[in-house]
Amino acid sequence: MKLIRTNPFSLNRVSDFDEWFRHPFAGMPSLSTLFNNLGEVFPGVANDKLAVDVHEDKDNYLASFEVPGVKKEDVKIELNNGLLSVAVEKREKDGDKENSYSLTRSVSVPEGVNAEAISAKLEDGILTVTLPKQERSKPRTITLN
Amino acid sequence: MNTTCSPSSCAPATSGVTESLRKPLYNVNGNAEAYEVRVEMPGVPKGGVKIDLEDSILTIRGERNATVPEGMKTLHRELSPLSYLLRLRLNTPVDEEQMTAKLEDGVLTLRLPLKEVAKPRQIPVL
């Protein structure tokens, strides 16, 4: 499994485009709608996307993707310009020949995530990406002297 | 092979059981020796699958792990927390004793060897 952090300042068409959809994924069911609409405009772009759940506690965000049958070496995770992208290669044996196809999904990462500390694990066909919050974005209790 | 789930008690439609289950995606391949059933069950751990063959009905049940980690708040949800149930009627006799099952990366692969009587036979011309 590779965790690649690409240069956030590199400008290319894709990242410019993503900029439009950029907002924290907290309460963002509309994002998937946007991506679905995108698929209507550009067939094939948003099809075959992976299903995702996003959870949060005080220390971490957790993104879980359903990837049954996918091996560790066929998973690529990338953080670019505040967008977490997961791409997997699925290989299926059909008799003697092997078919493979790609599935992808991107979610916007909220501000205040410690990008250096993002980790991922693959278990029972579920890919879990842990995005730790930075110290300053955790709730803090201030005690009065 | 576990037999805790008989086909009739697993079917919500016929028994009126309130538990909700969903049908997983699956593929069946076959050759002259065996059928191979491949069932996608993401989130089912090893030991969470029960397979039962009774009256040529193959019942596969997979218990899904909890999708929401304890103590966490859900921000966005697409994954279904429901467990899986697949029932297949076999129209060919299979060798029950030689059935094998393997759960790997959320995919169950079931091999159902055909009984000798069901295998194609070459008849030599004398």
Interface residues (C-beta under 8 A of the other chain):
Chain A: F25 A26 G27 M28 P29 S32 A51 V52 D53 V54 H55 E56 D57 Y61 L62 S64 E66 V67 P68 G69 V70 K71 E92 D94 G95 V107 L122 D124 G125 I126
Chain B: N27 N29 N31 R38 E40 M41 P42 G43 V44 P45 K46 N65 T67 V68 P69 G71 M72 K73 T74 L75 H76 R77 E78 L79 E104 D105 G106 V107
